[in-house]
Amino acid sequence: MGKMLACKDVGVNCDFVIHGKDEADIMRQAAEHAKGCHQNVQMTPEVQAKVRSAIKEEGGSCCGGTSCG
């Protein structure tokens, strides 16, 4: 199962969603996307930490795989 990141989960008003095989793939794609679409966003260590914390398992649930009901 891969990983995913939604720009909205990082606090950016953007509908872009990144899908990747692992955290490194997501981080690479996020940097490319930010460079092309969010020129005012710098990938500082703080932003990178925020992005890492927003990466989720693809197909995961809101509660880490346990029942939400």
Jmol script that loads the backbone (N, CA, C; Angstrom):
load data "model"
ATOM      1  N   MET A   1       0.849  -1.169   0.000  1.00  0.00           N
ATOM      2  CA  MET A   1       0.000   0.000   0.000  1.00  0.00           C
ATOM      3  C   MET A   1       0.896   1.234   0.000  1.00  0.00           C
ATOM      4  N   GLY A   2       0.529   2.241  -0.785  1.00  0.00           N
ATOM      5  CA  GLY A   2       1.328   3.445  -0.902  1.00  0.00           C
ATOM      6  C   GLY A   2       0.947   4.508   0.106  1.00  0.00           C
ATOM      7  N   LYS A   3       1.461   5.686  -0.155  1.00  0.00           N
ATOM      8  CA  LYS A   3       1.219   6.848   0.701  1.00  0.00           C
ATOM      9  C   LYS A   3       0.521   7.922  -0.108  1.00  0.00           C
ATOM     10  N   MET A   4      -0.081   8.873   0.612  1.00  0.00           N
ATOM     11  CA  MET A   4      -0.725   9.999  -0.059  1.00  0.00           C
ATOM     12  C   MET A   4      -0.606  11.254   0.782  1.00  0.00           C
ATOM     13  N   LEU A   5      -0.711  12.397   0.099  1.00  0.00           N
ATOM     14  CA  LEU A   5      -0.673  13.688   0.763  1.00  0.00           C
ATOM     15  C   LEU A   5      -1.600  14.626   0.012  1.00  0.00           C
ATOM     16  N   ALA A   6      -2.483  15.288   0.739  1.00  0.00           N
ATOM     17  CA  ALA A   6      -3.355  16.307   0.162  1.00  0.00           C
ATOM     18  C   ALA A   6      -2.841  17.676   0.600  1.00  0.00           C
ATOM     19  N   CYS A   7      -2.717  18.591  -0.351  1.00  0.00           N
ATOM     20  CA  CYS A   7      -2.257  19.948  -0.010  1.00  0.00           C
ATOM     21  C   CYS A   7      -3.108  20.538   1.111  1.00  0.00           C
ATOM     22  N   LYS A   8      -4.407  20.291   1.060  1.00  0.00           N
ATOM     23  CA  LYS A   8      -5.308  20.832   2.087  1.00  0.00           C
ATOM     24  C   LYS A   8      -4.899  20.402   3.496  1.00  0.00           C
ATOM     25  N   ASP A   9      -4.320  19.207   3.614  1.00  0.00           N
ATOM     26  CA  ASP A   9      -3.914  18.699   4.925  1.00  0.00           C
ATOM     27  C   ASP A   9      -2.692  19.428   5.488  1.00  0.00           C
ATOM     28  N   VAL A  10      -2.050  20.224   4.636  1.00  0.00           N
ATOM     29  CA  VAL A  10      -0.894  21.002   5.070  1.00  0.00           C
ATOM     30  C   VAL A  10      -1.300  22.458   5.296  1.00  0.00           C
ATOM     31  N   GLY A  11      -2.585  22.769   5.060  1.00  0.00           N
ATOM     32  CA  GLY A  11      -3.083  24.119   5.286  1.00  0.00           C
ATOM     33  C   GLY A  11      -3.040  25.005   4.068  1.00  0.00           C
ATOM     34  N   VAL A  12      -2.885  24.413   2.891  1.00  0.00           N
ATOM     35  CA  VAL A  12      -2.835  25.180   1.646  1.00  0.00           C
ATOM     36  C   VAL A  12      -4.197  25.058   0.957  1.00  0.00           C
ATOM     37  N   ASN A  13      -4.693  26.157   0.415  1.00  0.00           N
ATOM     38  CA  ASN A  13      -5.967  26.156  -0.300  1.00  0.00           C
ATOM     39  C   ASN A  13      -5.728  25.614  -1.710  1.00  0.00           C
ATOM     40  N   CYS A  14      -5.643  24.279  -1.804  1.00  0.00           N
ATOM     41  CA  CYS A  14      -5.304  23.610  -3.055  1.00  0.00           C
ATOM     42  C   CYS A  14      -5.899  22.202  -3.012  1.00  0.00           C
ATOM     43  N   ASP A  15      -6.473  21.770  -4.130  1.00  0.00           N
ATOM     44  CA  ASP A  15      -7.104  20.458  -4.194  1.00  0.00           C
ATOM     45  C   ASP A  15      -6.160  19.343  -4.645  1.00  0.00           C
ATOM     46  N   PHE A  16      -4.889  19.660  -4.844  1.00  0.00           N
ATOM     47  CA  PHE A  16      -3.936  18.679  -5.359  1.00  0.00           C
ATOM     48  C   PHE A  16      -3.696  17.575  -4.337  1.00  0.00           C
ATOM     49  N   VAL A  17      -3.664  16.337  -4.816  1.00  0.00           N
ATOM     50  CA  VAL A  17      -3.377  15.169  -3.969  1.00  0.00           C
ATOM     51  C   VAL A  17      -2.221  14.404  -4.617  1.00  0.00           C
ATOM     52  N   ILE A  18      -1.237  14.082  -3.816  1.00  0.00           N
ATOM     53  CA  ILE A  18      -0.061  13.356  -4.277  1.00  0.00           C
ATOM     54  C   ILE A  18      -0.175  11.899  -3.827  1.00  0.00           C
ATOM     55  N   HIS A  19       0.139  11.004  -4.746  1.00  0.00           N
ATOM     56  CA  HIS A  19       0.178   9.569  -4.441  1.00  0.00           C
ATOM     57  C   HIS A  19       1.590   9.090  -4.717  1.00  0.00           C
ATOM     58  N   GLY A  20       2.150   8.321  -3.801  1.00  0.00           N
ATOM     59  CA  GLY A  20       3.506   7.822  -3.986  1.00  0.00           C
ATOM     60  C   GLY A  20       3.733   6.508  -3.283  1.00  0.00           C
ATOM     61  N   LYS A  21       4.903   5.934  -3.546  1.00  0.00           N
ATOM     62  CA  LYS A  21       5.205   4.616  -2.990  1.00  0.00           C
ATOM     63  C   LYS A  21       5.698   4.677  -1.551  1.00  0.00           C
ATOM     64  N   ASP A  22       6.333   5.820  -1.180  1.00  0.00           N
ATOM     65  CA  ASP A  22       6.866   5.951   0.174  1.00  0.00           C
ATOM     66  C   ASP A  22       7.026   7.430   0.518  1.00  0.00           C
ATOM     67  N   GLU A  23       7.478   7.704   1.724  1.00  0.00           N
ATOM     68  CA  GLU A  23       7.611   9.093   2.176  1.00  0.00           C
ATOM     69  C   GLU A  23       8.562   9.889   1.286  1.00  0.00           C
ATOM     70  N   ALA A  24       9.676   9.305   0.888  1.00  0.00           N
ATOM     71  CA  ALA A  24      10.642  10.011   0.039  1.00  0.00           C
ATOM     72  C   ALA A  24      10.019  10.402  -1.297  1.00  0.00           C
ATOM     73  N   ASP A  25       9.232   9.509  -1.872  1.00  0.00           N
ATOM     74  CA  ASP A  25       8.547   9.787  -3.139  1.00  0.00           C
ATOM     75  C   ASP A  25       7.554  10.937  -2.960  1.00  0.00           C
ATOM     76  N   ILE A  26       6.789  10.903  -1.880  1.00  0.00           N
ATOM     77  CA  ILE A  26       5.827  11.975  -1.594  1.00  0.00           C
ATOM     78  C   ILE A  26       6.551  13.306  -1.399  1.00  0.00           C
ATOM     79  N   MET A  27       7.635  13.308  -0.634  1.00  0.00           N
ATOM     80  CA  MET A  27       8.375  14.543  -0.383  1.00  0.00           C
ATOM     81  C   MET A  27       8.940  15.124  -1.680  1.00  0.00           C
ATOM     82  N   ARG A  28       9.442  14.277  -2.558  1.00  0.00           N
ATOM     83  CA  ARG A  28       9.974  14.730  -3.843  1.00  0.00           C
ATOM     84  C   ARG A  28       8.867  15.371  -4.675  1.00  0.00           C
ATOM     85  N   GLN A  29       7.727  14.685  -4.757  1.00  0.00           N
ATOM     86  CA  GLN A  29       6.607  15.210  -5.528  1.00  0.00           C
ATOM     87  C   GLN A  29       6.050  16.489  -4.920  1.00  0.00           C
ATOM     88  N   ALA A  30       6.018  16.556  -3.597  1.00  0.00           N
ATOM     89  CA  ALA A  30       5.521  17.752  -2.916  1.00  0.00           C
ATOM     90  C   ALA A  30       6.412  18.954  -3.222  1.00  0.00           C
ATOM     91  N   ALA A  31       7.719  18.749  -3.223  1.00  0.00           N
ATOM     92  CA  ALA A  31       8.653  19.836  -3.537  1.00  0.00           C
ATOM     93  C   ALA A  31       8.462  20.309  -4.973  1.00  0.00           C
ATOM     94  N   GLU A  32       8.287  19.374  -5.909  1.00  0.00           N
ATOM     95  CA  GLU A  32       8.051  19.728  -7.308  1.00  0.00           C
ATOM     96  C   GLU A  32       6.737  20.499  -7.459  1.00  0.00           C
ATOM     97  N   HIS A  33       5.692  20.015  -6.795  1.00  0.00           N
ATOM     98  CA  HIS A  33       4.383  20.677  -6.871  1.00  0.00           C
ATOM     99  C   HIS A  33       4.455  22.082  -6.283  1.00  0.00           C
ATOM    100  N   ALA A  34       5.089  22.218  -5.132  1.00  0.00           N
ATOM    101  CA  ALA A  34       5.202  23.532  -4.492  1.00  0.00           C
ATOM    102  C   ALA A  34       5.961  24.507  -5.381  1.00  0.00           C
ATOM    103  N   LYS A  35       7.011  24.035  -6.005  1.00  0.00           N
ATOM    104  CA  LYS A  35       7.828  24.884  -6.880  1.00  0.00           C
ATOM    105  C   LYS A  35       7.008  25.383  -8.073  1.00  0.00           C
ATOM    106  N   GLY A  36       6.146  24.524  -8.609  1.00  0.00           N
ATOM    107  CA  GLY A  36       5.363  24.889  -9.784  1.00  0.00           C
ATOM    108  C   GLY A  36       4.083  25.648  -9.483  1.00  0.00           C
ATOM    109  N   CYS A  37       3.439  25.347  -8.367  1.00  0.00           N
ATOM    110  CA  CYS A  37       2.114  25.902  -8.090  1.00  0.00           C
ATOM    111  C   CYS A  37       2.055  26.830  -6.885  1.00  0.00           C
ATOM    112  N   HIS A  38       3.014  26.743  -6.014  1.00  0.00           N
ATOM    113  CA  HIS A  38       3.007  27.556  -4.788  1.00  0.00           C
ATOM    114  C   HIS A  38       4.356  28.250  -4.642  1.00  0.00           C
ATOM    115  N   GLN A  39       4.667  29.137  -5.585  1.00  0.00           N
ATOM    116  CA  GLN A  39       5.983  29.775  -5.613  1.00  0.00           C
ATOM    117  C   GLN A  39       6.305  30.523  -4.324  1.00  0.00           C
ATOM    118  N   ASN A  40       5.283  30.958  -3.599  1.00  0.00           N
ATOM    119  CA  ASN A  40       5.506  31.698  -2.355  1.00  0.00           C
ATOM    120  C   ASN A  40       5.816  30.779  -1.165  1.00  0.00           C
ATOM    121  N   VAL A  41       5.749  29.465  -1.368  1.00  0.00           N
ATOM    122  CA  VAL A  41       6.021  28.507  -0.292  1.00  0.00           C
ATOM    123  C   VAL A  41       7.447  27.981  -0.440  1.00  0.00           C
ATOM    124  N   GLN A  42       8.233  28.152   0.586  1.00  0.00           N
ATOM    125  CA  GLN A  42       9.599  27.621   0.613  1.00  0.00           C
ATOM    126  C   GLN A  42       9.598  26.321   1.413  1.00  0.00           C
ATOM    127  N   MET A  43      10.295  25.323   0.927  1.00  0.00           N
ATOM    128  CA  MET A  43      10.354  24.032   1.618  1.00  0.00           C
ATOM    129  C   MET A  43      11.400  24.086   2.733  1.00  0.00           C
ATOM    130  N   THR A  44      11.105  24.891   3.734  1.00  0.00           N
ATOM    131  CA  THR A  44      11.969  25.015   4.904  1.00  0.00           C
ATOM    132  C   THR A  44      11.868  23.736   5.740  1.00  0.00           C
ATOM    133  N   PRO A  45      12.764  23.541   6.682  1.00  0.00           N
ATOM    134  CA  PRO A  45      12.648  22.359   7.558  1.00  0.00           C
ATOM    135  C   PRO A  45      11.300  22.314   8.282  1.00  0.00           C
ATOM    136  N   GLU A  46      10.765  23.459   8.647  1.00  0.00           N
ATOM    137  CA  GLU A  46       9.463  23.500   9.325  1.00  0.00           C
ATOM    138  C   GLU A  46       8.344  23.036   8.394  1.00  0.00           C
ATOM    139  N   VAL A  47       8.378  23.503   7.139  1.00  0.00           N
ATOM    140  CA  VAL A  47       7.360  23.095   6.161  1.00  0.00           C
ATOM    141  C   VAL A  47       7.517  21.606   5.861  1.00  0.00           C
ATOM    142  N   GLN A  48       8.744  21.145   5.721  1.00  0.00           N
ATOM    143  CA  GLN A  48       8.968  19.722   5.472  1.00  0.00           C
ATOM    144  C   GLN A  48       8.409  18.862   6.599  1.00  0.00           C
ATOM    145  N   ALA A  49       8.582  19.300   7.838  1.00  0.00           N
ATOM    146  CA  ALA A  49       8.040  18.555   8.985  1.00  0.00           C
ATOM    147  C   ALA A  49       6.521  18.529   8.938  1.00  0.00           C
ATOM    148  N   LYS A  50       5.921  19.660   8.560  1.00  0.00           N
ATOM    149  CA  LYS A  50       4.459  19.732   8.454  1.00  0.00           C
ATOM    150  C   LYS A  50       3.955  18.798   7.353  1.00  0.00           C
ATOM    151  N   VAL A  51       4.673  18.770   6.229  1.00  0.00           N
ATOM    152  CA  VAL A  51       4.300  17.882   5.121  1.00  0.00           C
ATOM    153  C   VAL A  51       4.419  16.427   5.572  1.00  0.00           C
ATOM    154  N   ARG A  52       5.534  16.069   6.207  1.00  0.00           N
ATOM    155  CA  ARG A  52       5.727  14.682   6.672  1.00  0.00           C
ATOM    156  C   ARG A  52       4.606  14.243   7.612  1.00  0.00           C
ATOM    157  N   SER A  53       4.198  15.147   8.496  1.00  0.00           N
ATOM    158  CA  SER A  53       3.157  14.779   9.462  1.00  0.00           C
ATOM    159  C   SER A  53       1.790  14.616   8.804  1.00  0.00           C
ATOM    160  N   ALA A  54       1.611  15.176   7.596  1.00  0.00           N
ATOM    161  CA  ALA A  54       0.324  15.084   6.896  1.00  0.00           C
ATOM    162  C   ALA A  54       0.255  13.896   5.939  1.00  0.00           C
ATOM    163  N   ILE A  55       1.365  13.185   5.743  1.00  0.00           N
ATOM    164  CA  ILE A  55       1.372  12.024   4.855  1.00  0.00           C
ATOM    165  C   ILE A  55       0.591  10.894   5.512  1.00  0.00           C
ATOM    166  N   LYS A  56      -0.267  10.272   4.719  1.00  0.00           N
ATOM    167  CA  LYS A  56      -1.123   9.184   5.220  1.00  0.00           C
ATOM    168  C   LYS A  56      -0.908   7.929   4.388  1.00  0.00           C
ATOM    169  N   GLU A  57      -1.267   6.804   4.975  1.00  0.00           N
ATOM    170  CA  GLU A  57      -1.295   5.548   4.227  1.00  0.00           C
ATOM    171  C   GLU A  57      -2.450   5.620   3.249  1.00  0.00           C
ATOM    172  N   GLU A  58      -2.204   5.243   2.015  1.00  0.00           N
ATOM    173  CA  GLU A  58      -3.267   5.238   1.018  1.00  0.00           C
ATOM    174  C   GLU A  58      -4.296   4.180   1.374  1.00  0.00           C
ATOM    175  N   GLY A  59      -5.544   4.551   1.322  1.00  0.00           N
ATOM    176  CA  GLY A  59      -6.603   3.627   1.667  1.00  0.00           C
ATOM    177  C   GLY A  59      -6.821   3.492   3.161  1.00  0.00           C
ATOM    178  N   GLY A  60      -6.057   4.251   3.938  1.00  0.00           N
ATOM    179  CA  GLY A  60      -6.204   4.208   5.388  1.00  0.00           C
ATOM    180  C   GLY A  60      -7.466   4.918   5.830  1.00  0.00           C
ATOM    181  N   SER A  61      -7.874   4.630   7.020  1.00  0.00           N
ATOM    182  CA  SER A  61      -9.079   5.271   7.561  1.00  0.00           C
ATOM    183  C   SER A  61      -8.686   6.407   8.495  1.00  0.00           C
ATOM    184  N   CYS A  62      -9.670   7.100   8.986  1.00  0.00           N
ATOM    185  CA  CYS A  62      -9.425   8.224   9.880  1.00  0.00           C
ATOM    186  C   CYS A  62      -8.877   7.761  11.226  1.00  0.00           C
ATOM    187  N   CYS A  63      -9.020   6.496  11.545  1.00  0.00           N
ATOM    188  CA  CYS A  63      -8.635   6.019  12.874  1.00  0.00           C
ATOM    189  C   CYS A  63      -7.530   4.960  12.802  1.00  0.00           C
ATOM    190  N   GLY A  64      -6.756   4.983  11.740  1.00  0.00           N
ATOM    191  CA  GLY A  64      -5.622   4.081  11.666  1.00  0.00           C
ATOM    192  C   GLY A  64      -5.974   2.629  11.419  1.00  0.00           C
ATOM    193  N   GLY A  65      -7.115   2.385  10.819  1.00  0.00           N
ATOM    194  CA  GLY A  65      -7.473   1.024  10.453  1.00  0.00           C
ATOM    195  C   GLY A  65      -8.438   0.339  11.411  1.00  0.00           C
ATOM    196  N   THR A  66      -8.777   1.002  12.504  1.00  0.00           N
ATOM    197  CA  THR A  66      -9.771   0.422  13.409  1.00  0.00           C
ATOM    198  C   THR A  66     -11.151   0.941  13.028  1.00  0.00           C
ATOM    199  N   SER A  67     -12.150   0.361  13.566  1.00  0.00           N
ATOM    200  CA  SER A  67     -13.523   0.752  13.244  1.00  0.00           C
ATOM    201  C   SER A  67     -13.829   2.153  13.702  1.00  0.00           C
ATOM    202  N   CYS A  68     -14.462   2.923  12.827  1.00  0.00           N
ATOM    203  CA  CYS A  68     -14.834   4.306  13.164  1.00  0.00           C
ATOM    204  C   CYS A  68     -16.218   4.375  13.802  1.00  0.00           C
ATOM    205  N   GLY A  69     -16.945   3.298  13.811  1.00  0.00           N
ATOM    206  CA  GLY A  69     -18.319   3.319  14.296  1.00  0.00           C
ATOM    207  C   GLY A  69     -18.388   3.120  15.736  1.00  0.00           C
TER     208      GLY A  69
END
end "model"
wireframe off; spacefill off
backbone 0.3
color backbone group
